[in-house]
Every structure is written in structure tokens, then in C-alpha cells.
Amino acid sequence: MTNRQSGLIARFDALRDAHAMLKLKIRREQNRTLPDATNMQRLKREKLRIKDEMSRIAGVIATVIRGSDRSAA
């Protein structure tokens, strides 16, 4: 595994953890007696931004791995 692959995987893992934390925060906010709509919107927007970045990184990782598989053949 290259440094680039390791870095991408580490970034993906950090984003996955942040995404899970935001999911928990959203659930807590929803369960409040009076949820703060502005805070909910902010949390959901951030969760979506993270999910989008995770998708981009997953695509890059797949491309890098395919490229290294071809060069090894």
C-alpha cells in the first residue's frame, strides 16, 4: 500500500467517524422536546457534505487501486 492510499484511507475513516457522530447528534436533536430547526438543518447539511466527500474519496481509492493492479500485472 502506498502513502497516498494510506492517506486516503485514513481520511475516509476520519470522515466515516464524523458522519456517524453527526448522525447521533441529529438523532439527539430530533428527540428533544423542541428541536432547533436551524441546528438540524446545519447538522444535516454537514452530514451530506461529509457523505459527498466520502464518495469522492472512495472513487479515488478505487481508481488508485485499479491503477496499481494494472501496473503490477
C-alpha positions in Angstrom: 0.0 0.0 0.0 1.4 3.4 -0.9 1.5 6.5 1.2 -1.2 8.0 -0.9 -3.5 5.0 -0.4 -2.9 5.1 3.3 -3.6 8.8 3.5 -6.8 8.4 1.6 -8.0 5.5 3.7 -7.2 7.4 6.9 -9.1 10.4 5.6 -12.0 8.2 4.7 -12.0 6.6 8.1 -12.0 10.0 9.8 -14.9 11.1 7.7 -16.8 7.9 8.5 -16.4 8.6 12.2 -17.5 12.3 11.7 -20.5 11.1 9.7 -21.5 8.7 12.5 -21.2 11.4 15.1 -23.4 13.8 13.1 -25.9 11.0 12.7 -26.0 10.7 16.5 -26.3 14.5 17.0 -29.2 14.6 14.5 -31.0 11.9 16.3 -30.5 13.6 19.7 -31.7 16.9 18.3 -34.8 15.2 16.8 -35.6 13.6 20.2 -35.5 17.0 22.0 -38.9 18.4 23.1 -38.4 21.4 20.9 -35.8 20.5 18.2 -33.9 23.5 16.8 -34.7 23.6 13.1 -31.8 25.7 12.3 -29.4 23.4 14.1 -31.0 20.4 12.4 -30.5 21.9 9.0 -26.9 22.8 9.7 -26.2 19.2 11.0 -27.9 17.6 8.0 -26.0 19.8 5.6 -22.7 19.0 7.2 -23.6 15.2 7.2 -24.4 15.4 3.5 -21.1 17.3 2.8 -19.2 14.6 4.5 -21.0 11.8 2.7 -20.2 13.5 -0.6 -16.5 13.8 0.3 -16.5 10.1 1.3 -18.0 9.2 -2.1 -15.3 11.2 -3.9 -12.5 9.6 -1.8 -14.0 6.1 -2.3 -13.8 6.7 -6.1 -10.2 7.9 -5.9 -9.2 4.9 -3.8 -10.9 2.6 -6.3 -9.1 4.3 -9.2 -5.7 4.2 -7.4 -6.1 0.5 -6.5 -7.2 -0.4 -10.1 -4.2 1.5 -11.4 -1.8 -0.3 -9.1 -3.3 -3.6 -10.0 -2.7 -2.9 -13.7 0.9 -1.9 -13.1 1.6 -5.0 -11.0 0.4 -7.2 -13.9 
